[in-house]
Amino acid sequence: MPTTAPATPELLLTCPTHGTLTPARTIRRRGPSLNRRIGQTGNVFQQNQPGGWNPTAPAYGRYWVDSPTGRKRRVVSLGVCATKTTARRKLRDHIEAEGVNHSAAFISSTSPGTTFGEQAENWITSLPLRRRRPVKPATIAGYRQALNKWVLPFLGQRPLADVSNGALRELVEVMTKGELSPKSIVNHAAVVKLVVASALTADGDQIYPRHWNHDFVGLPIVNKEEQRRPTVTEAVVEKLTAEATYRFAVLFALLAGTGLRIGEGLALKSADFSTDFRTVRITRSVWNGKEQTPKTPAAFREVDIAEPLAALLRVYAEGKAPTAFLFATKSGRPLGHRNVLRASGVGCHSFRRFRAEVIRRAGVPRDIERRWLGHAKETVGDLYAGGLQNDLTRRREWCDKVGLGFRLGYVGLENELPIALTQAA
């Protein structure tokens, strides 16, 4: 009969009743948990005072603090306290001010040492996957550029728990020495705040809540009047539509004559226009060659087009499939933003600013202006009178009154326009 190997002493205990050996129970050490605590008040003491409490001697307080490696004893000086009760009250106030018994401080102290760079990667990866308000790829690309260029080289290796007002102040000083504009500094600082705020508990509370002190940080105040907003003039638009190649000449005329965002313009298809091309429906945008929804809910809209530009678009779209991009490469993919920038030599948003100036100069009602440019309603009155934006007759009258704000040039249109188009212009 096979014998059983004798149990090791470490796994056996002596039963006090029968004197027999029984298997020992494995003792599992549980990790730190705030749920098993009722909140500490600490204890107070004085050194070398055998006769009891001395009202003239300094008092000290002891309490426990949490850390990633376990609980540690901390001793603080309470100064001279007339009674032991006074010392205890001072210690309780100190513990409360330190937040030792608060869940946020507990999680912050016991969680693994995540660096700012690691949390930044987690945050930026989560942005397009959010259930509420997923972030557009273009916005994410801007965040990524700010992180890679300025934020991560300076804060990337720091523990996330250490990134507070002091660290942000140092970063602002670095960006100021780098001669960044006030708006860029404010935008990059906002990225830092978003990364810190993105570290959450299982209940959705911030692990590292911060009260950002902009005066201490030295965050610049952005003067909107001094911000750079490049635009184009009537002469520049006429020169571009006259000298650019046919495809780009039509695109430049469309952007300057409607105020569409560049992504909205590059996403257009013939099916998006009314039969007379006097109205276009904006339902999509293009960024980095991929279709996406427009920038904001207000960007879903109809934009009215002046007759000279509508006539140009009718000729340009002739023969193109209704579902094909109007401004596409040979492979059928939409043109890239850089292609447009190289062809124009000016910022794509400059055409949109030009159109906004033309609209304001003509005195167009604000509700129609917001409709054409895709801006959100600003007041409750705008919401009440929102139906006016659907008055096509009223919009068409103002569209004809405003016109284009420039004369179409035809040198770059390669003589593809009929005589009727010239007369319409």
DAURGI-V420406 format. One line per field, one symbol per residue. ss: DSSP state (H for helix, E for strand, - for the rest). phi: phi as a letter, one per 30 degrees, with the letter a starting at -180 (. if undefined). burial: # if it has 24 or more other C-alpha atoms within 12 Angstrom, else .. Layout:
# DAURGI-V420406
ss->???
phi->???
burial->???
This chain:
# DAURGI-V420406
ss->--------HHHEEE------EEE----------HHH------EEE------------EEEEEEEE------EEEEEEEEE---HHHHHHHHHHHHHHH----HHHHHHHH----EHHHHHHHHHHHHHH-------HHHHHHHHHHHHHHHHHHH---EHHH--HHHHHHHHHHHHH----HHHHHHHHHHHHHHHH--E-----E-------HHHH------HHH-------HHHHHHHHHH--HHHHHHHHHHHHH---HHHHH--EHHHE-----EEEE--EEE--EEE----HHH-EEEE--HHHHHHHHHHH-------E--E-----E--HHHHHHHH---HHHHHHHHHHHHHH----HHHHHHHH------HHHHH-HHHHH-HHHHHHHHHHH--------HHH-----HHHHHH-
phi->.dcdddddddcbbddddciccbddddccddddbddcccjccibcabchbddjdcdccdcbbbacbcbeckdbdbcbdcidbdbdddddddddddddddiedddddddddcdeddddddddddddddedcddchdddeddddddddddddbddeccecdeedcdbedddddddddddddiddedddddddddedddddddbddcidddbdbcdcddddiddcdcddcddbdbbceddddddddcddeddddddddddcbidddddddddbeddcddcidbbccbabbbhicdadeebedddaccdbdeeddddddddddiddeccddcbdddjddededdddddcibddddddddddddddddidedddedddcicddcbdddddcddddcddddddddddddiciacdcbdddhhccdddddddd
burial->........................................######......#....#########.........#.#..#..#..##.###.##....############..########.##..#.......####.#..##.##..###.###.####.###.###.######.....##################.......####.#....####..........##.#.######################################...###########.#.######..###################......#####.....####.##..#################....#.############...........#.....##.###.#########.##...#...#....
